[in-house]
């Protein structure tokens, strides 16, 4: 089996110390590994997708797509619909902060 990409990853985030995740895909002739990233603070081992200091370089302001710290591209409208389906009333692309609670 051929392994494409770096198969080693840090066990914990260098920014916040939480566990890091990595996506991989078995394409039949080998496994392709994406960048490791932290779901807590947004850190990514690939600087293009690192969101720990704010928005990543992969995200254009006027784009209809949003790229997360793992390099996965999401359609913004689908993210909004999924949040609404879960009963979460916020728009993460217009500056709403999910950590702020309103009473």
C-alpha positions in Angstrom: 0.0 0.0 0.0 1.3 3.5 -0.9 0.8 6.2 1.7 0.5 9.7 0.4 1.1 12.7 2.6 2.6 12.9 6.1 1.3 10.0 8.1 2.5 11.4 11.5 0.5 14.0 13.3 0.9 15.7 16.7 -1.2 14.1 19.5 -2.2 17.5 20.9 -2.6 21.0 19.6 0.5 23.2 20.0 -1.9 26.3 20.6 -4.4 25.0 23.2 -3.3 21.4 24.1 -6.5 19.8 23.0 -6.5 16.6 20.8 -6.0 17.1 17.1 -7.9 15.3 14.3 -7.0 14.4 10.7 -9.1 13.3 7.8 -7.9 10.5 5.5 -9.2 8.8 2.5 -8.5 5.3 1.3 -8.4 5.5 -2.4 -7.9 1.8 -3.1 -4.2 2.0 -3.9 -3.2 4.0 -0.9 -4.4 6.4 1.8 -4.3 10.2 1.3 -3.9 12.2 4.6 -5.1 15.7 5.1 -3.6 18.2 7.5 -4.0 17.7 11.2 -6.2 20.3 12.9 -7.7 21.2 16.2 -11.5 21.4 16.4 -11.3 23.5 19.6 -9.1 26.5 18.6 -8.9 26.2 14.8 -5.2 25.5 14.6 -4.0 23.6 11.5 -0.6 22.1 10.7 -1.1 23.6 7.1 -0.7 27.4 7.5 -3.1 27.9 4.6 -6.0 26.5 6.7 -4.9 27.7 10.2 -7.8 29.6 11.8 -6.3 29.9 15.3 -5.5 33.6 14.7 -8.7 34.4 12.8 -9.9 33.5 9.3 -7.6 31.3 7.2 -5.9 32.3 4.0 -8.1 29.8 2.2 -11.3 31.8 2.9 -12.1 34.7 0.6 -14.6 37.3 1.9 -16.9 37.2 -1.1 -16.9 33.4 -1.6 -19.9 31.2 -1.2 -17.7 28.5 0.3 -15.9 28.2 3.6 -12.8 26.1 4.2 -12.2 24.7 7.7 -9.0 23.9 9.5 -8.9 20.4 8.0 -8.9 21.8 4.4 -12.5 20.8 3.8 -14.6 23.2 1.7 -18.2 23.7 2.8 -21.0 25.6 1.1 -22.0 28.5 3.5 -25.7 28.2 2.8 -25.6 24.5 3.7 -23.8 25.3 7.0 -26.5 27.8 7.8 -29.3 25.3 7.0 -27.6 22.6 9.2 -27.4 25.0 12.1 -31.0 26.0 11.8 -32.0 22.3 11.6 -30.2 21.8 14.9 -32.1 24.7 16.5 -29.0 26.9 16.5 -29.9 30.5 15.6 -26.6 32.1 14.5 -24.8 33.0 11.3 -21.1 32.2 11.8 -20.2 34.0 8.6 -21.6 37.3 9.7 -19.6 37.6 13.0 -22.1 35.8 15.3 -20.1 34.3 18.1 -21.3 30.8 19.2 -19.7 31.3 22.6 -21.7 34.4 23.5 -25.0 33.7 25.2 -27.9 36.1 25.0 -30.6 36.2 27.6 
